[in-house]
Amino acid sequence: NFAKSGIFVASDILNLITSNLLSLEELDLSGCNIDGSIPTQIGLLKQMQSIKLDSNKFNGVIPTEIGLLNKLKSISLYQNFLRGEIPTDIALLK
């Protein structure tokens, strides 16, 4: 059960994806009313090329594990409640 009072819980959704869909290349969960932090397990999605998590209720910091996604070409995180600095590993992605 992912929904708690109409809000999707980030850890439930992304943990399901990272445990079952490791070859996923595109992830678009924008505007899905997802609440919580972005799980560090997102770094396990080695084939990921595009991540869209904008327009949700993500909070906390951007996990440095995103920098492990060598094939990542685009990432969209705007309109969330993220704080802190952008991890330097993300800037090193090509």
N, C-alpha and C positions, 0 to 999 in steps of 0.2 A: 504494500500500500504506500504510494508515493505522496499522496496528498494529506496535508494536515491543515484543516480549516481553509481549504481552497488554495493553499500555498504549497508549491512543490518544494521538497527538501533537496538541496543540491547534493548532499552526500549520498542519498539514496539513488538518485538518477545517475550521477557520474560514476559511482561505484559499480552499478549494474553495467554501464557501458564499458568501463575499463576491465571488468572481469569477463565479459562475454564478446566484446567487439574490438579486439586488439588490432584488427586490420582496417578499422574505420579510417577513411581519408577526409571526410568532411563532417563537421558537427555544427548544427544550427539549432540552438535552443534559445534564440533571441525572443524576447517578449513572452516568456513562459511563466512569469511570476515565480521564479526560483529563488528561494531564500537560503542563506547559509554561505559558508566559505567554499572556494573552489578547491576540491580535494587534490592533494599532491599526486594521487594516482593518475592524474591526467597526463603525467609524464611518461606513462606506460604506452600511450597510443603512438607508437613509433612511425606509423604510416600517415599520421595526421598532416593535412596540408592547409586546412581552413577551419578556424574555430570562431563561431559567432555566439557569444554569451551576453550580448548587449541587452539593455532594457529589461533587467531583472532586479533582484534584490540581493545580489551577491555582496558579501561584506568581507572584511579582513584584508589580507595582503594577496598580491598576485603570487602564486607559488613559483619558486625558482625552477621547479621541475619542468615547466613549460619550455625552458631553455634546452631541454633534452630532445625536443621534437625537431630533429634536423631537417625534416621535409616541410616544416610549417612555412607557408607563404603569407598567410594573413591571419590576423587575430582581431576581434572586435569585442571590447569590454566596456564601452561607454554606457552611461546611464545606469550605473550600479552604485554601491556604497563602498567601493574599494578604497583602501588607504595605503599610505607608504609609498616607497619609490618603486619604479619599474625595475625589475631585476636585470642586472647587466647581462646575464646569459641570454635574455630575449633579444637584446640589441645585437648580439653576435650572430643571430640567425640570418641566413641569406635568403 
